[in-house]
Each structure stands twice: as structure tokens, then as C-alpha cells.
């Protein structure tokens, strides 16, 4: 029941997000789960009004501790070998090597989201760091997502990239006829 509550929150967040983005022309592919996971990781490090706004945007009704517990359970449930689909969720923090993050925050991201921290040199090697992050994302998504971060996506001023990648492989319950698929 508690995971259903998290699913309702994630669905409400996803519908809000889709309502904002659907005004753009063209195809749209997004993962509300991926974005909600990344925002919840960010919420874990926020305080005060920022934390309250993030909680509201995510449609969370409980405390941060409850949300973290539920997210941990959800991510663990996706690793069930009995699932008929492949779903891998990878999280990582890439931090400028001269910056220090609070150990309590790093503990939350590691234990709840399986997100280790990796020090990179954004100040002097920002493009190499960007390429390294893109390589990690490619590996986490079976090379389905490449070059997620464009050249201008990371600069010498970047201090932290919180990355989330999802790989999903599953069949349709009713496959599309090949002659109707282009």
C-alpha cells in the first residue's frame, strides 16, 4: 500500500510535468520515475522553503525520511529477478574534486539510491568530465543513451552533476504489427 502511495505521487508529478512539456511540438520521451528519483535525491539535500517546494512538486505527503524509505523499497523491488522485464536504475553524483559534500547527504544517496560519489575535475577538465559522465550514462543504459550532456552542458563553473539513468527492456503485451510500424 505504501508503494502504491509513492506510485500515485510519481504519477501526479509525471502528469504535471507532461502538462508543462506537451505544448512543445514533436515527439516527447521522458521518464517521470527518473526525474522524480533525481529530484528526491536533491530534496534530501535541500532545507527550508526549497525543501518544502520540492516536496510539493513531488506530491509527497509524508516526511523526507518516509519518502527516502519508500524510494529505497521501490528501487529494490525493481531488482526482483521474477519480473518479466529488465529495469536497471543507476544513480551517481559527480562532484568537483575541490568541493566537499556533507557525509550525511552522501550516506543518504548511497544507501537509499545506490548513488556513489565520484570526484571529477570540472574546473580544469570540464569537457573531459562531461565525456566521462556521458560514457557512464551510456554504460548504464546499454548504450541506448549517448551524449546526454551536450558540450555546453558542463562548464568550469559546474560543481555537481546528479545523474540518473534508467534502462528498460520489455515486450508489449500486444506487439505492434511490423507492417504498421515505422
C-alpha positions in Angstrom: 0.0 0.0 0.0 2.8 2.4 0.8 4.4 1.8 -2.6 1.1 2.5 -4.2 1.1 5.8 -2.5 4.6 6.6 -3.9 3.3 5.5 -7.3 0.4 7.9 -7.0 2.8 10.7 -6.1 5.1 9.9 -9.0 2.2 9.7 -11.4 0.9 13.1 -10.3 4.3 14.5 -10.7 4.6 13.0 -14.1 1.2 14.3 -15.2 2.2 17.8 -14.0 5.4 17.6 -15.9 3.8 16.3 -19.1 1.2 19.1 -18.9 4.1 21.6 -19.0 6.0 19.9 -21.7 3.3 18.8 -24.1 3.0 22.3 -25.6 6.2 21.7 -27.5 5.9 20.4 -31.0 7.4 17.0 -31.9 7.8 13.7 -30.1 8.4 13.6 -26.4 10.0 10.9 -24.4 10.5 11.3 -20.7 10.7 9.2 -17.6 8.8 10.6 -14.7 10.3 7.9 -12.4 13.8 9.0 -13.4 13.1 12.7 -12.8 11.2 12.0 -9.5 14.2 9.9 -8.3 16.7 12.6 -9.2 14.5 15.3 -7.5 14.1 13.2 -4.4 17.8 12.8 -4.2 18.1 16.6 -4.5 15.3 17.1 -1.9 17.4 15.0 0.5 20.0 17.8 0.4 17.6 20.8 0.5 16.4 22.7 3.5 13.8 25.2 4.4 11.5 26.6 1.8 13.4 24.9 -1.0 12.7 21.5 0.6 9.0 22.3 1.1 8.7 23.4 -2.6 10.4 20.2 -3.7 8.1 18.1 -1.5 5.1 19.9 -3.0 6.2 19.5 -6.6 6.8 15.7 -6.0 3.3 15.4 -4.5 4.8 13.9 -1.3 2.6 13.9 1.8 4.9 12.4 4.3 8.3 13.3 5.7 11.6 13.2 3.8 12.6 10.1 5.9 9.4 8.3 4.8 9.9 9.3 1.1 13.5 8.0 1.3 12.4 4.7 2.8 9.7 4.2 0.2 12.1 5.1 -2.7 14.6 2.6 -1.4 11.9 -0.1 -1.2 10.7 0.8 -4.8 14.2 0.7 -6.3 14.8 -2.6 -4.5 11.6 -4.1 -5.8 12.7 -3.3 -9.4 15.6 -5.7 -9.0 13.3 -8.7 -8.4 14.5 -11.5 -10.7 10.9 -12.6 -11.1 10.0 -9.5 -13.1 9.3 -10.3 -16.7 11.1 -7.1 -17.8 14.6 -5.7 -17.4 14.7 -2.5 -15.4 18.0 -1.1 -14.2 18.2 2.2 -12.4 21.7 3.8 -12.0 22.4 6.9 -9.9 25.7 8.7 -9.3 27.0 12.0 -8.0 29.8 13.6 -10.0 31.3 16.4 -7.8 34.1 18.9 -8.5 37.1 17.5 -6.8 37.7 20.7 -4.8 34.2 20.5 -3.2 33.1 18.6 -0.2 29.6 17.3 0.3 28.2 16.6 3.7 28.8 13.0 4.8 25.2 12.6 5.9 23.9 13.5 2.4 26.4 11.1 0.8 25.2 8.4 3.1 21.6 9.0 2.1 22.3 9.0 -1.6 24.4 5.9 -1.3 22.1 3.8 0.9 18.8 4.9 -0.5 19.6 5.4 -4.2 22.7 3.3 -4.6 24.4 6.5 -5.8 28.1 6.7 -5.1 30.0 9.9 -5.4 32.8 10.4 -7.9 35.2 13.3 -7.9 35.9 14.9 -11.2 37.8 18.0 -12.4 35.1 20.3 -13.7 37.3 23.4 -13.2 40.2 22.4 -15.5 38.9 19.4 -17.4 35.2 20.1 -17.7 34.8 18.7 -21.2 36.7 15.5 -20.3 34.4 15.3 -17.2 31.3 15.7 -19.4 32.5 13.0 -21.7 33.2 10.7 -18.7 29.7 11.3 -17.4 28.2 10.5 -20.9 30.3 7.3 -21.0 28.9 6.3 -17.6 25.3 7.0 -18.8 25.9 5.1 -22.0 27.2 2.1 -20.0 24.2 2.3 -17.5 21.7 2.3 -20.4 23.2 -0.4 -22.6 24.5 2.3 -24.9 20.9 3.4 -25.6 21.6 7.0 -24.3 24.7 8.5 -25.6 25.9 12.1 -25.3 23.1 13.1 -22.9 25.2 16.1 -21.7 25.8 18.5 -24.7 29.2 20.3 -24.9 27.7 23.4 -23.2 26.1 21.3 -20.5 29.1 21.3 -18.2 31.4 24.3 -17.7 34.3 25.2 -15.4 31.6 26.6 -13.0 29.9 23.2 -12.6 30.3 21.8 -9.1 27.9 18.9 -9.1 26.1 16.7 -11.6 23.5 14.4 -10.1 22.9 11.7 -12.7 20.1 9.2 -13.0 19.9 6.7 -15.8 17.2 4.1 -16.5 17.4 1.1 -18.8 14.1 -0.7 -19.6 13.7 -3.7 -21.8 10.3 -5.3 -22.0 7.9 -6.7 -24.5 4.4 -5.3 -25.3 1.5 -7.5 -24.1 0.2 -7.0 -27.6 3.0 -6.4 -30.1 2.6 -3.9 -32.9 2.2 -5.4 -36.3 5.5 -5.0 -38.1 3.8 -3.7 -41.3 2.3 -0.8 -39.3 5.5 0.2 -37.5 7.9 2.7 -39.0 
